[in-house]
C-alpha cells in the first residue's frame, strides 16, 4: 500500500512524495504547509484501487488523542475548504464550534457510477456497490489505520448529496450525521425521493442528524414560493428537494434531528462552502464552550474557581456522551486558561489547570511546559 503526503505549497502546487506507513502529521517546514496525505487501498468489491485524501489534526502529533471522522464525497473538490474550516472552527481564536476531526476525502474513479442508486444511463446505478465499499472496506480500514473514534459524519454535494440521503435511509447505522448539499433528488424520476419519504415515515432515526442545503437554481424572474407549483423540467431539481425537506420536517415522530436551509444568494456550484459551515454549526451545537462562560472566572468578575473546574468537567462529560467515547478538554484550551491565571498573578489556579493536562495527556511534551 502506498501513502503519499499531500502538500499545499505556497505556490499552490501539489507535490507527491513517498513516506513510510506510520502515520505522520507534519508541521510547517521550509516553504511547505502540509494539510494531509494521500492513501490508497484496493477494493475487492469495486475491483479497483481507491485513492483517499486524509487530514489528521495537528494535535495528533502532541498526544494520543483520537478524533471523530468526516467522510467527504468528491474529496478533491472540497478537501481544502473543509479541512481549513474545521481547523478554524475547532481551534483558532478559541473556537469550539466544531470538534477537531479526521477528514477522509474520497476521490472519484467513476462519479456517475458510484453516486447514483439506480441505473438511468451510461454507467450509472452503482451506488449500492459503492456504499458496500464504504461500509465493508473503507471504514474498517480507516478505523484500523488512523486515530479515529466511532463517530462519523457523511458529507456530499449534488450526486454526492443523493448518495448521502440513500445512505441515511438504507444504512442509518453507518453514520451519526448526514449532510446533503443540493442533493440530486430529481434522479431517475425521483426514485430515491419516493423511497425516502416512505422509509422516513415508517422508521425511527434516534441519534441521527441530517442537514440539507438547497441552492438557488431558479430560472430568472421566478420566486421561491412559485416553484413548487411549476411543472417544467427547469425546476425539477429544486422541487424535488423542497418536497423532501417539507415531508421530512413534518415527520416529528421519527426522532431524526433535522434542519435545512434555502440559500437564496448561492447557486449549485457556490453553495457547498457556506452549507458546510452551517451544517457544522447545526450538528455540533453541544460541542460549543462559549468564551463568555469562561470570562466570568477572571477579573473583574472572579467567579469561584471550583465552578470553572465543574463547568469544564460537566461540558466534556456531555461531549463524551454524544461521542460515546471519553473526550478530554483540549490541551490548548487548558494551557490558555492557565496562562491567563498566571497573567493575573494567580499561580495556584494555573497550577491546578496545568495538572489537569498532565493527567489527561501524560505523554505530551506540551503538558510539561
SERO-4910 file (N, C-alpha, C, O; in steps of 0.05 Angstrom, whole numbers):
BEGIN
 pado doro    nc1    nc2    nc3   cac1   cac2   cac3    cc1    cc2    cc3    oc1    oc2    oc3
  Unk    A     17    -24      0      0      0      0     18     25      0     37     26     15
  Unk    A     11     44    -16     26     68    -18     13     90     -3    -12     93     -3
  Unk    A     29    106      9     18    130     22     35    154     13     60    151     13
  Unk    A     23    175      6     38    199     -2     29    222     16      7    223     26
  Unk    A     47    241     19     40    265     33     27    285     13     36    288     -9
  Unk    A      6    297     22     -7    317      6      2    345     15     -3    353     38
  Unk    A     15    359     -2     26    385      6     10    408     -8      6    408    -32
  Unk    A      2    426      9     -8    452     -2     16    471      0     22    481     22
  Unk    A     28    476    -22     52    492    -23     45    522    -28     24    528    -38
  Unk    A     63    539    -20     58    568    -23     50    574    -52     33    591    -57
  Unk    A     62    560    -71     55    564    -99     29    551   -107     21    552   -130
  Unk    A     16    538    -88     -9    523    -92     -5    500   -111    -24    491   -124
  Unk    A     20    490   -114     24    465   -129     20    441   -111     21    443    -87
  Unk    A     16    418   -124     12    394   -109     35    375   -113     41    368   -136
  Unk    A     49    368    -92     73    351    -94     67    324    -82     55    323    -60
  Unk    A     75    303    -95     73    276    -84    100    266    -77    119    267    -93
  Unk    A    103    255    -52    129    243    -45    123    220    -25    108    223     -7
  Unk    A    136    197    -30    131    173    -15    140    176     13    160    189     19
  Unk    A    126    164     32    133    164     60    129    136     71    117    119     58
  Unk    A    138    132     96    134    106    109    106    103    117     90    122    116
  Unk    A     98     79    126     70     73    130     59     84    157     35     87    160
  Unk    A     77     90    176     67    101    201     55    128    196     63    143    178
  Unk    A     35    134    212     21    160    209     39    182    217     50    183    239
  Unk    A     42    202    199     58    225    205     42    250    198     33    253    175
  Unk    A     38    267    217     26    293    212     48    314    214     56    320    235
  Unk    A     56    323    191     79    342    190     70    370    198     47    378    192
  Unk    A     87    385    210     82    413    216     94    429    193    106    419    175
  Unk    A     90    455    195    101    473    174    131    470    174    144    470    194
  Unk    A    142    466    149    171    464    147    180    477    121    167    474    100
  Unk    A    202    493    123    212    507    100    189    524     88    177    541    102
  Unk    A    183    520     62    162    536     50    137    519     44    121    526     26
  Unk    A    133    497     59    110    480     55     92    479     79    101    479    102
  Unk    A     66    478     73     46    475     94     32    449     88     17    447     68
  Unk    A     35    429    105     24    402    100     -3    400    112     -6    404    137
  Unk    A    -23    394     97    -50    391    108    -61    363    107    -83    358    116
  Unk    A    -45    344     97    -56    317     96    -38    298     81    -15    304     75
  Unk    A    -48    275     74    -33    255     60    -52    239     42    -76    237     47
  Unk    A    -40    228     20    -56    212      2    -51    182      8    -28    174     12
  Unk    A    -72    167     10    -70    139     16    -86    124     -6   -103    135    -19
  Unk    A    -79     99     -9    -93     82    -30    -99     55    -18    -82     43     -4
  Unk    A   -123     45    -23   -130     18    -16   -143      4    -39   -157     17    -55
  Unk    A   -139    -22    -41   -152    -37    -63   -179    -47    -53   -181    -57    -31
  Unk    A   -199    -43    -70   -226    -52    -63   -233    -78    -78   -233    -79   -102
  Unk    A   -237    -99    -62   -246   -125    -74   -275   -122    -85   -282   -135   -104
  Unk    A   -290   -104    -72   -318   -100    -81   -319    -86   -108   -334    -94   -125
  Unk    A   -304    -65   -110   -304    -49   -135   -283    -58   -156   -284    -49   -178
  Unk    A   -265    -76   -147   -245    -87   -165   -227    -65   -176   -221    -64   -200
  Unk    A   -218    -47   -158   -201    -25   -167   -187    -12   -142   -196    -15   -120
  Unk    A   -166      2   -147   -153     18   -126   -169     43   -122   -179     55   -140
  Unk    A   -172     50    -96   -187     75    -89   -168     93    -74   -157     86    -53
  Unk    A   -166    118    -83   -149    138    -70   -166    154    -51   -189    161    -56
  Unk    A   -154    159    -28   -167    176     -8   -147    198      1   -123    193      2
  Unk    A   -157    221      7   -141    242     19   -147    244     49   -171    244     56
  Unk    A   -127    245     65   -130    242     94   -119    267    108    -95    274    105
  Unk    A   -135    280    124   -126    302    141   -129    293    170   -149    283    179
  Unk    A   -107    296    185   -106    290    214   -100    315    229    -82    330    222
  Unk    A   -115    321    251   -109    346    266    -81    348    275    -68    328    281
  Unk    A    -71    373    276    -43    377    285    -38    367    313    -16    358    319
  Unk    A    -58    368    330    -54    359    357    -48    329    359    -39    320    381
  Unk    A    -52    314    338    -46    286    339    -16    281    342     -8    259    350
  Unk    A      1    300    335     30    297    338     38    301    367     61    295    375
  Unk    A     20    313    384     28    321    411     17    302    432     27    302    455
  Unk    A     -4    287    426    -16    270    446    -28    246    432    -26    243    408
  Unk    A    -40    228    448    -51    203    437    -81    205    432    -95    185    433
  Unk    A    -91    229    426   -120    233    422   -130    218    398   -115    213    379
  Unk    A   -156    210    399   -170    200    376   -192    220    369   -201    235    387
  Unk    A   -201    220    345   -219    241    335   -243    229    320   -242    208    309
  Unk    A   -266    244    321   -288    237    303   -278    240    274   -258    253    269
  Unk    A   -292    227    255   -283    227    228   -305    236    209   -328    229    212
  Unk    A   -297    252    189   -316    262    169   -308    250    142   -286    254    133
  Unk    A   -327    236    130   -323    225    103   -335    243     82   -358    251     84
  Unk    A   -318    251     63   -325    273     45   -325    262     16   -304    255      5
  Unk    A   -349    262      3   -351    254    -25   -340    276    -42   -340    300    -34
  Unk    A   -332    269    -67   -318    288    -85   -296    301    -69   -293    326    -69
  Unk    A   -279    285    -57   -259    294    -38   -240    315    -48   -234    334    -34
  Unk    A   -231    312    -73   -212    331    -84   -224    358    -88   -210    378    -88
  Unk    A   -250    360    -92   -264    386    -96   -268    401    -70   -270    426    -70
  Unk    A   -270    387    -48   -278    400    -23   -258    397      0   -262    408     22
  Unk    A   -236    383     -4   -217    376     17   -205    401     30   -204    403     54
  Unk    A   -196    420     13   -182    443     24   -201    460     40   -193    469     62
  Unk    A   -224    465     30   -243    483     45   -253    470     70   -255    483     91
  Unk    A   -259    444     70   -270    431     93   -249    428    115   -255    433    139
  Unk    A   -225    420    108   -204    417    129   -197    444    141   -193    446    165
  Unk    A   -195    465    125   -189    491    135   -212    501    153   -207    514    174
  Unk    A   -236    496    145   -259    505    160   -260    491    187   -266    504    208
  Unk    A   -256    465    188   -256    451    213   -234    460    232   -239    464    256
  Unk    A   -211    465    221   -189    476    238   -197    503    249   -192    508    273
  Unk    A   -208    520    233   -216    547    242   -237    545    263   -236    560    283
  Unk    A   -257    527    260   -279    525    279   -273    509    304   -289    509    323
  Unk    A   -251    495    304   -245    477    326   -222    487    344   -221    479    367
  Unk    A   -204    503    334   -181    511    350   -174    541    348   -165    552    368
  Unk    A   -177    553    325   -168    581    321   -185    600    337   -209    598    338
  Unk    A   -171    619    349   -185    640    365   -202    629    388   -222    642    396
  Unk    A   -195    606    398   -210    594    419   -237    582    411   -254    577    428
  Unk    A   -241    578    385   -266    567    375   -270    538    383   -252    522    382
  Unk    A   -295    531    390   -302    503    396   -329    497    381   -344    479    390
  Unk    A   -334    511    359   -359    506    344   -359    478    333   -380    465    333
  Unk    A   -336    468    325   -334    441    315   -312    427    331   -293    439    340
  Unk    A   -314    400    334   -292    386    345   -270    383    324   -275    386    300
  Unk    A   -245    379    333   -225    371    314   -233    344    302   -244    327    315
  Unk    A   -228    341    276   -236    317    262   -215    307    243   -201    323    230
  Unk    A   -214    281    240   -200    269    217   -219    272    193   -243    266    195
  Unk    A   -208    280    170   -225    283    146   -215    263    125   -191    262    119
  Unk    A   -233    248    114   -227    229     93   -240    238     67   -264    235     64
  Unk    A   -224    248     48   -234    256     22   -234    232      3   -213    221     -3
  Unk    A   -257    224     -6   -260    201    -24   -258    211    -53   -275    226    -62
  Unk    A   -238    202    -67   -233    211    -94   -248    193   -114   -249    169   -111
  Unk    A   -260    206   -134   -276    191   -154   -259    176   -174   -237    184   -181
  Unk    A   -270    153   -183   -259    140   -207   -281    141   -229   -275    145   -252
  Unk    A   -305    136   -222   -328    138   -240   -351    150   -223   -366    135   -210
  Unk    A   -353    176   -223   -371    190   -205   -400    182   -210   -415    176   -190
  Unk    A   -409    182   -234   -437    176   -240   -443    147   -232   -465    142   -221
  Unk    A   -425    129   -237   -430    101   -228   -433     99   -198   -452     86   -189
  Unk    A   -415    111   -183   -414    107   -154   -435    123   -139   -445    114   -118
  Unk    A   -443    146   -149   -460    164   -134   -489    164   -143   -504    183   -138
  Unk    A   -498    143   -157   -526    141   -165   -537    114   -156   -524     93   -161
  Unk    A   -560    113   -143   -571     88   -132   -584     70   -153   -587     46   -148
  Unk    A   -592     82   -175   -607     66   -196   -595     73   -223   -583     94   -228
  Unk    A   -599     54   -242   -589     58   -269   -608     76   -285   -632     71   -286
  Unk    A   -596     97   -297   -612    115   -313   -599    118   -341   -613    119   -361
  Unk    A   -573    118   -342   -559    120   -367   -529    113   -362   -520    114   -340
  Unk    A   -515    106   -384   -487    101   -382   -479     81   -361   -490     59   -360
  Unk    A   -460     88   -344   -450     70   -323   -465     74   -297   -457     63   -277
  Unk    A   -486     90   -297   -499     97   -272   -512     72   -258   -516     51   -271
  Unk    A   -517     75   -232   -531     54   -218   -514     37   -200   -522     17   -190
  Unk    A   -489     46   -195   -471     30   -178   -470     39   -149   -452     32   -134
  Unk    A   -490     54   -140   -490     66   -114   -489     45    -91   -475     49    -71
  Unk    A   -504     23    -94   -505      3    -73   -478    -10    -70   -468    -14    -47
  Unk    A   -465    -16    -92   -438    -28    -90   -418     -9    -78   -401    -17    -63
  Unk    A   -421     17    -85   -403     37    -74   -406     39    -44   -387     41    -29
  Unk    A   -431     40    -34   -436     41     -5   -427     16      9   -419     16     32
  Unk    A   -428     -7     -5   -416    -32      6   -387    -28     10   -376    -36     31
  Unk    A   -373    -16     -9   -345    -10     -6   -340      8     18   -321      3     33
  Unk    A   -355     29     20   -352     48     43   -356     33     69   -340     36     87
  Unk    A   -377     17     71   -383      4     96   -364    -19    103   -356    -21    126
  Unk    A   -358    -36     84   -343    -60     89   -313    -59     86   -298    -75     97
  Unk    A   -304    -39     71   -275    -37     65   -263    -10     75   -243    -10     89
  Unk    A   -275     12     67   -263     38     73   -264     44    103   -243     49    115
  Unk    A   -287     43    115   -290     50    143   -273     31    161   -259     41    178
  Unk    A   -274      4    157   -256    -13    173   -226     -6    169   -211     -7    188
  Unk    A   -218      1    145   -191      8    140   -183     34    155   -162     35    167
  Unk    A   -200     54    154   -195     79    168   -193     74    198   -176     85    211
  Unk    A   -211     58    209   -212     54    237   -187     38    247   -179     40    270
  Unk    A   -176     22    229   -152      6    235   -127     23    233   -107     17    246
  Unk    A   -127     42    215   -102     56    207    -99     83    220    -76     92    224
  Unk    A   -120     97    225   -119    125    234   -131    129    261   -147    113    270
  Unk    A   -124    151    275   -133    156    303   -162    166    304   -166    190    309
  Unk    A   -181    149    299   -209    157    298   -226    142    319   -219    120    327
  Unk    A   -248    155    327   -267    142    344   -291    135    326   -293    143    303
  Unk    A   -309    119    337   -333    110    322   -355    131    322   -377    127    333
  Unk    A   -348    154    311   -368    176    308   -363    188    281   -342    200    276
  Unk    A   -382    185    263   -377    190    235   -397    209    223   -421    208    229
  Unk    A   -388    227    205   -404    246    191   -400    241    161   -377    237    152
  Unk    A   -421    241    145   -421    236    116   -430    261    102   -453    270    106
  Unk    A   -414    271     84   -420    297     70   -418    293     40   -399    282     30
  Unk    A   -439    302     26   -439    300     -3   -454    323    -16   -473    334     -5
  Unk    A   -446    330    -40   -457    352    -56   -468    342    -82   -454    326    -95
  Unk    A   -491    350    -91   -503    343   -116   -509    313   -117   -524    303   -101
  Unk    A   -496    298   -135   -500    269   -135   -489    257   -108   -498    237    -99
  Unk    A   -468    271    -97   -459    263    -71   -480    266    -49   -482    249    -31
  Unk    A   -496    287    -51   -518    291    -33   -539    270    -36   -552    261    -17
  Unk    A   -544    261    -61   -562    239    -67   -553    214    -52   -569    200    -40
  Unk    A   -527    209    -54   -515    185    -41   -517    187    -10   -522    167      3
  Unk    A   -514    211      1   -516    215     30   -545    207     39   -548    194     59
  Unk    A   -565    217     25   -593    210     33   -598    181     29   -613    169     45
  Unk    A   -587    169      8   -590    140      4   -578    125     27   -590    106     37
  Unk    A   -555    133     36   -542    120     59   -559    124     85   -561    105    101
  Unk    A   -570    147     89   -587    152    113   -610    133    114   -615    121    135
  Unk    A   -625    130     92   -649    114     94   -644     84     92   -660     68    103
  Unk    A   -622     76     79   -617     47     76   -597     37     96   -597     13    102
  Unk    A   -579     54    106   -558     46    125   -555     66    147   -534     78    151
  Unk    A   -577     72    162   -575     93    182   -555     88    204   -545    107    217
  Unk    A   -548     63    208   -528     56    229   -500     63    221   -482     63    237
  Unk    A   -495     69    195   -468     72    185   -455     98    194   -431     99    200
  Unk    A   -471    120    196   -460    146    204   -478    158    226   -501    150    229
  Unk    A   -466    177    241   -482    192    261   -495    216    248   -518    223    254
  Unk    A   -481    229    230   -491    254    217   -490    251    187   -471    239    175
  Unk    A   -510    263    174   -512    263    145   -516    292    135   -533    306    145
  Unk    A   -500    300    116   -502    327    105   -505    325     74   -487    316     60
  Unk    A   -529    332     64   -535    331     36   -537    359     25   -556    374     31
  Unk    A   -519    367      8   -517    394     -3   -528    395    -31   -517    383    -49
  Unk    A   -551    408    -35   -564    410    -60   -566    382    -74   -557    379    -97
  Unk    A   -577    363    -60   -577    335    -70   -593    332    -95   -614    345    -99
  Unk    A   -584    314   -113   -597    310   -139   -621    291   -136   -621    269   -148
  Unk    A   -641    299   -121   -664    282   -116   -682    279   -140   -701    263   -140
  Unk    A   -677    293   -162   -691    290   -187   -684    265   -201   -698    256   -219
  Unk    A   -662    252   -193   -650    230   -207   -671    207   -212   -686    200   -193
  Unk    A   -672    197   -236   -688    174   -243   -717    177   -235   -729    161   -221
  Unk    A   -729    200   -244   -757    205   -239   -763    205   -209   -784    195   -200
  Unk    A   -744    216   -193   -747    220   -164   -750    193   -149   -763    191   -129
  Unk    A   -736    173   -160   -738    146   -148   -730    146   -118   -745    135   -102
  Unk    A   -708    158   -112   -699    159    -84   -717    176    -67   -721    170    -44
  Unk    A   -726    198    -78   -745    215    -63   -769    200    -54   -777    202    -31
  Unk    A   -781    185    -72   -805    169    -65   -798    148    -44   -814    143    -25
  Unk    A   -776    135    -47   -767    114    -28   -762    126     -1   -769    115     20
  Unk    A   -748    149     -1   -741    162     24   -765    171     40   -766    167     64
  Unk    A   -785    182     26   -810    190     40   -823    167     55   -833    171     78
  Unk    A   -824    144     43   -836    121     56   -820    111     80   -830    106    101
  Unk    A   -793    109     76   -776     99     98   -775    118    121   -776    110    144
  Unk    A   -773    144    116   -772    163    137   -798    164    152   -799    171    176
  Unk    A   -820    158    139   -846    158    152   -851    134    170   -867    135    189
  Unk    A   -837    112    165   -844     87    178   -821     76    196   -823     54    206
  Unk    A   -800     92    200   -778     83    217   -769    106    236   -776    129    231
  Unk    A   -754     98    256   -743    118    274   -713    121    269   -700    102    261
  Unk    A   -704    145    274   -676    152    269   -664    165    293   -651    186    291
  Unk    A   -668    153    316   -658    163    341   -628    166    340   -614    147    332
  Unk    A   -618    189    348   -589    193    349   -577    200    322   -552    203    320
  Unk    A   -593    204    302   -583    211    275   -590    240    269   -611    250    277
  Unk    A   -573    253    254   -577    281    246   -574    284    216   -557    271    203
  Unk    A   -591    301    204   -590    306    175   -592    336    171   -610    350    182
  Unk    A   -574    347    155   -575    375    147   -576    375    116   -560    363    103
  Unk    A   -596    390    105   -599    392     76   -597    421     68   -609    439     80
  Unk    A   -581    427     47   -578    453     36   -591    454      9   -587    436     -7
  Unk    A   -605    476      3   -618    480    -23   -608    506    -35   -611    527    -24
  Unk    A   -595    503    -58   -584    527    -72   -606    540    -89   -627    529    -93
  Unk    A   -600    564    -97   -618    579   -115   -612    572   -144   -594    584   -156
  Unk    A   -627    553   -155   -624    545   -182   -648    553   -199   -654    541   -220
  Unk    A   -663    573   -190   -688    580   -202   -684    595   -229   -664    610   -231
  Unk    A   -701    592   -248   -700    608   -272   -703    637   -266   -715    644   -245
  Unk    A   -693    654   -283   -696    683   -279   -725    691   -275   -743    681   -289
  Unk    A   -730    709   -257   -756    721   -252   -776    702   -238   -799    709   -235
  Unk    A   -767    679   -229   -784    661   -214   -779    664   -184   -756    663   -175
  Unk    A   -799    668   -168   -796    670   -139   -796    642   -127   -807    623   -138
  Unk    A   -784    640   -103   -782    614    -89   -810    603    -83   -814    579    -85
  Unk    A   -829    620    -76   -855    610    -68   -872    601    -92   -893    589    -89
  Unk    A   -861    606   -116   -876    598   -141   -867    571   -151   -881    557   -166
  Unk    A   -843    562   -143   -830    539   -156   -845    513   -151   -846    496   -168
  Unk    A   -857    510   -127   -870    484   -121   -893    478   -139   -900    455   -143
  Unk    A   -905    498   -151   -928    494   -169   -920    493   -198   -937    490   -216
  Unk    A   -894    497   -203   -885    496   -231   -882    467   -240   -878    449   -223
  Unk    A   -884    462   -265   -883    434   -276   -861    431   -297   -860    410   -309
  Unk    A   -845    451   -301   -825    449   -322   -800    434   -312   -796    432   -288
  Unk    A   -785    424   -331   -760    409   -325   -740    427   -311   -724    418   -295
  Unk    A   -741    453   -316   -721    472   -305   -722    473   -274   -701    478   -262
  Unk    A   -744    467   -263   -747    469   -233   -749    442   -220   -755    440   -196
  Unk    A   -746    420   -235   -750    394   -223   -731    388   -200   -739    377   -179
  Unk    A   -705    397   -203   -686    393   -181   -694    407   -156   -693    395   -134
  Unk    A   -701    432   -158   -709    448   -135   -735    437   -123   -737    435    -98
  Unk    A   -754    431   -139   -780    420   -129   -775    394   -114   -788    388    -94
  Unk    A   -757    377   -124   -752    352   -111   -741    356    -83   -750    342    -64
  Unk    A   -723    375    -80   -712    380    -53   -733    392    -35   -734    385    -11
  Unk    A   -748    410    -45   -769    423    -28   -789    401    -19   -797    401      5
  Unk    A   -797    383    -36   -815    362    -28   -803    345     -6   -816    337     13
  Unk    A   -777    339     -9   -763    322     11   -762    336     38   -769    324     58
  Unk    A   -753    362     38   -750    375     64   -777    380     78   -778    379    102
  Unk    A   -797    386     62   -823    391     74   -834    365     87   -846    366    109
  Unk    A   -831    343     73   -840    318     84   -824    311    109   -836    303    130
  Unk    A   -798    313    107   -781    306    130   -786    324    154   -786    315    177
  Unk    A   -791    349    149   -796    368    170   -822    361    185   -825    367    209
  Unk    A   -841    350    171   -867    344    182   -867    318    199   -886    313    214
  Unk    A   -846    302    196   -846    276    210   -833    279    237   -809    274    241
  Unk    A   -848    287    257   -838    292    284   -833    267    300   -817    267    319
  Unk    A   -845    245    292   -843    220    308   -820    202    301   -815    182    315
  Unk    A   -806    208    279   -784    190    272   -758    196    286   -738    183    283
  Unk    A   -758    217    303   -736    225    321   -710    234    306   -689    236    318
  Unk    A   -712    238    280   -689    248    265   -684    278    273   -703    294    272
  Unk    A   -660    284    279   -652    312    284   -647    325    257   -627    319    244
  Unk    A   -665    342    249   -665    352    221   -666    382    220   -680    395    235
  Unk    A   -651    393    200   -653    421    194   -645    425    164   -632    408    153
  Unk    A   -655    447    153   -648    452    125   -649    483    121   -659    498    138
  Unk    A   -637    491     99   -637    520     93   -636    524     63   -623    510     48
  Unk    A   -651    545     55   -651    554     27   -631    577     24   -633    597     39
  Unk    A   -611    574      6   -590    594      3   -597    611    -22   -589    604    -44
  Unk    A   -611    632    -17   -621    649    -39   -599    661    -56   -602    665    -80
  Unk    A   -576    667    -44   -554    680    -58   -533    662    -68   -512    671    -78
  Unk    A   -537    636    -67   -517    616    -75   -528    598    -96   -550    587    -93
  Unk    A   -513    594   -118   -521    574   -138   -510    547   -132   -498    543   -111
  Unk    A   -515    528   -149   -507    500   -144   -477    497   -139   -469    481   -122
  Unk    A   -461    511   -154   -432    508   -151   -421    523   -127   -400    515   -117
  Unk    A   -434    544   -118   -423    561    -96   -432    552    -69   -419    558    -49
  Unk    A   -454    537    -67   -467    532    -41   -451    514    -22   -455    516      2
  Unk    A   -433    496    -31   -421    477    -12   -407    491     12   -410    482     34
  Unk    A   -391    512      7   -375    523     29   -393    534     51   -389    527     75
  Unk    A   -412    550     45   -429    562     66   -447    541     78   -453    542    102
  Unk    A   -455    521     62   -472    500     73   -456    482     92   -467    473    113
  Unk    A   -431    476     86   -415    460    104   -411    474    130   -411    462    152
  Unk    A   -407    501    129   -404    517    154   -429    515    171   -428    509    195
  Unk    A   -452    519    158   -477    519    173   -483    491    184   -494    487    206
  Unk    A   -476    470    168   -480    443    177   -464    437    202   -474    424    221
  Unk    A   -439    445    202   -422    440    226   -434    454    251   -434    443    272
  Unk    A   -443    478    247   -455    493    270   -480    478    280   -485    477    304
  Unk    A   -496    468    262   -520    453    269   -514    427    283   -526    420    304
  Unk    A   -496    412    272   -490    385    281   -477    384    309   -481    366    324
  Unk    A   -460    405    314   -444    404    338   -450    427    357   -431    437    370
  Unk    A   -475    434    360   -483    455    379   -474    448    407   -467    466    423
  Unk    A   -475    423    414   -468    414    441   -438    414    446   -429    410    469
  Unk    A   -422    419    426   -393    420    429   -383    447    437   -360    450    446
  Unk    A   -400    467    434   -391    495    438   -387    502    468   -406    498    483
  Unk    A   -364    512    475   -359    523    501   -354    552    497   -332    561    489
  Unk    A   -374    568    503   -373    597    497   -352    611    514   -348    606    538
  Unk    A   -337    630    502   -317    645    516   -328    662    539   -315    665    559
  Unk    A   -353    671    535   -365    688    556   -371    671    581   -373    682    603
  Unk    A   -374    644    577   -376    627    600   -351    626    616   -351    622    641
  Unk    A   -328    629    603   -302    627    616   -293    653    627   -278    654    647
  Unk    A   -300    675    614   -291    701    623   -300    708    651   -287    725    664
  Unk    A   -321    696    660   -332    703    687   -312    695    709   -315    704    732
  Unk    A   -293    678    703   -274    669    724   -249    686    726   -231    680    742
  Unk    A   -248    708    711   -225    726    711   -235    754    720   -259    759    719
  Unk    A   -216    771    728   -224    798    735   -239    811    712   -233    807    689
  Unk    A   -260    828    719   -267    836    746   -287    819    760   -295    824    783
  Unk    A   -296    797    747   -318    781    758   -309    762    780   -320    760    801
  Unk    A   -287    747    773   -275    729    793   -295    709    805   -296    706    829
  Unk    A   -310    695    788   -327    674    798   -311    652    810   -287    649    804
  Unk    A   -322    636    828   -307    616    843   -292    597    824   -304    587    804
  Unk    A   -267    591    830   -250    575    812   -261    546    810   -260    535    788
  Unk    A   -272    536    832   -284    509    830   -307    507    811   -312    486    799
  Unk    A   -321    529    807   -342    530    787   -331    526    759   -344    514    742
  Unk    A   -307    537    754   -294    534    728   -288    504    724   -293    493    703
  Unk    A   -276    492    744   -269    463    742   -294    446    737   -294    428    721
  Unk    A   -316    453    751   -341    439    748   -353    443    720   -364    425    708
  Unk    A   -350    468    710   -360    474    683   -345    458    662   -358    446    644
  Unk    A   -319    457    664   -303    442    645   -310    412    647   -313    399    626
  Unk    A   -312    402    671   -318    374    675   -346    366    663   -348    347    649
  Unk    A   -366    382    670   -393    376    660   -396    379    630   -409    363    617
  Unk    A   -382    399    619   -384    404    590   -372    380    575   -384    370    556
  Unk    A   -348    371    583   -335    350    568   -347    322    574   -344    303    559
  Unk    A   -361    319    597   -377    295    601   -400    294    581   -406    273    570
  Unk    A   -413    317    577   -434    318    557   -424    313    529   -437    298    514
  Unk    A   -401    324    522   -389    319    496   -383    289    493   -387    277    472
  Unk    A   -372    278    514   -365    249    513   -389    232    510   -388    212    496
  Unk    A   -412    240    522   -436    224    519   -446    225    490   -456    205    480
  Unk    A   -443    247    477   -450    249    448   -432    231    431   -442    218    413
  Unk    A   -407    232    437   -388    216    420   -387    187    428   -379    170    412
  Unk    A   -397    180    452   -395    152    461   -366    144    467   -358    121    465
  Unk    A   -350    164    474   -321    160    478   -311    182    496   -320    205    493
  Unk    A   -293    176    514   -284    197    533   -268    218    518   -247    213    506
  Unk    A   -277    243    520   -264    266    507   -253    284    529   -267    292    547
  Unk    A   -227    290    527   -214    307    547   -215    336    537   -216    341    513
  Unk    A   -214    355    556   -211    383    547   -186    386    531   -165    376    538
  Unk    A   -187    400    508   -163    403    491   -140    416    507   -143    433    524
  Unk    A   -116    406    501    -92    417    514    -90    447    511    -85    462    531
  Unk    A    -95    457    487    -92    486    482   -111    502    499   -104    524    508
  Unk    A   -135    491    504   -155    506    520   -145    509    549   -146    530    560
  Unk    A   -136    487    560   -127    487    588   -102    504    591    -99    519    611
  Unk    A    -84    502    572    -60    519    573    -67    549    571    -56    565    587
  Unk    A    -85    556    554    -93    584    551   -107    594    577   -101    616    586
  Unk    A   -124    577    589   -137    585    614   -116    588    636   -118    608    652
  Unk    A    -97    570    638    -77    571    658    -59    595    655    -52    608    675
  Unk    A    -51    602    631    -34    625    626    -48    651    634    -36    670    643
  Unk    A    -74    652    629    -89    676    637    -89    680    667    -87    702    677
  Unk    A    -91    657    682    -89    660    711    -61    669    720    -58    684    739
  Unk    A    -40    659    706    -13    668    712    -10    698    707      2    712    722
  Unk    A    -22    707    685    -20    736    679    -35    753    700    -28    776    704
  Unk    A    -54    740    714    -69    754    735    -57    749    762    -70    753    783
  Unk    A    -33    738    763    -19    733    788    -34    713    806    -37    717    830
  Unk    A    -44    692    794    -59    671    808    -47    644    801    -60    628    789
  Unk    A    -22    639    810     -7    615    802    -20    589    813    -18    568    800
  Unk    A    -33    590    836    -45    566    847    -67    555    828    -69    531    824
  Unk    A    -83    573    818   -104    565    799    -92    555    773   -102    535    762
  Unk    A    -72    568    763    -58    559    739    -47    531    743    -49    514    725
  Unk    A    -35    526    766    -23    500    771    -44    478    770    -39    457    759
  Unk    A    -67    483    781    -88    462    781    -97    456    753   -103    433    746
  Unk    A    -98    476    736   -105    471    708    -83    456    693    -89    437    678
  Unk    A    -58    465    697    -36    451    683    -34    422    692    -27    404    677
  Unk    A    -41    417    718    -41    390    728    -62    373    714    -58    349    710
  Unk    A    -84    385    707   -105    371    692    -94    361    665   -101    339    657
  Unk    A    -79    378    651    -66    369    626    -47    346    631    -46    327    614
  Unk    A    -32    346    652    -14    324    658    -29    298    662    -20    277    654
  Unk    A    -52    300    675    -68    276    679    -79    265    653    -80    241    649
  Unk    A    -89    283    636   -102    275    612    -83    268    589    -89    251    573
  Unk    A    -60    282    589    -41    277    567    -12    273    578      5    289    573
  Unk    A     -8    251    592     18    246    605     41    243    586     64    246    593
  Unk    A     35    236    561     57    232    541     62    256    524     78    255    505
  Unk    A     48    278    529     51    302    513     72    320    525     71    327    549
  Unk    A     91    329    509    111    348    519     99    375    527    109    388    545
  Unk    A     77    382    513     65    408    519     54    409    548     54    430    560
  Unk    A     46    386    558     34    385    585     55    392    606     48    398    629
  Unk    A     81    390    599    102    395    618    115    422    615    133    429    630
  Unk    A    104    438    596    116    465    592    112    483    616    120    506    616
***
